[in-house]
Amino acid sequence: MGKANIYGVGNFSNEFLWEIGKQLRKIRITQELTLDTVVAMTGCSEAVISKIENGKYKSLKVTLLRILTEFYGIDITQVLPSKTDII
């Protein structure tokens, strides 16, 4: 899987990961949640969440993304960038 299949599991492009992370951070901050709260409520480590928010978690899986979006009370599609966001 490469850029052509950007909605697959793992192996996302760097730009795609950065856009997802940017959206997740924006949502977390908008909801006034700290990293500590997200860690406590999702079971994800602070290092993983930080890497995701910075677009540096290279093995991001849809299941992990679903855990975070469900915790934030949003649909997963709200953090997936459109093709024009990553071109």
TAGIJO-V401602 format. One record per residue. PHI is phi in whole degrees, -180 to 180 (999 if undefined). OMEGA is omega in whole degrees, 0 to 359 (999 if undefined). NEAR is the number of other C-alpha atoms within 8 Angstrom. Layout:
phi=<PHI	PHI>
omega=<OMEGA	OMEGA>
near=<NEAR	NEAR>
This chain:
phi=<999	-137	-61	-64	-120	-68	-99	-75	-93	65	52	-76	-70	-58	-65	-64	-62	-64	-65	-61	-60	-61	-67	-63	-63	-59	-65	-60	-68	-59	-84	55	-106	-88	-59	-58	-66	-63	-60	-64	-90	-110	83	-79	-77	-61	-62	-66	-62	-61	-64	-62	-64	-101	69	-113	-93	-73	-109	-61	-109	-60	-63	-68	-61	-65	-58	-68	-68	-66	-61	-76	73	-125	-81	-57	-66	-70	-109	-82	-73	-79	-58	-71	-73	-113	-88>
omega=<177	180	182	181	188	180	178	180	179	176	176	176	179	181	180	179	180	180	177	180	179	180	180	178	180	179	179	181	178	180	179	178	176	174	180	179	180	178	182	186	183	183	176	179	178	180	180	181	178	179	178	182	179	178	185	179	190	181	180	180	180	180	178	177	179	177	182	182	176	177	180	179	180	175	182	181	179	179	179	181	173	179	182	178	186	179	999>
near=<7	8	7	5	7	10	5	9	8	9	10	14	9	9	8	12	14	13	14	14	12	11	11	10	9	8	9	11	9	7	6	6	9	8	9	7	8	11	12	8	7	9	7	9	7	9	6	9	11	9	10	14	14	10	15	10	10	10	6	12	8	9	6	8	10	9	9	9	11	10	9	8	6	8	8	10	5	8	10	9	11	6	6	6	7	9	4>
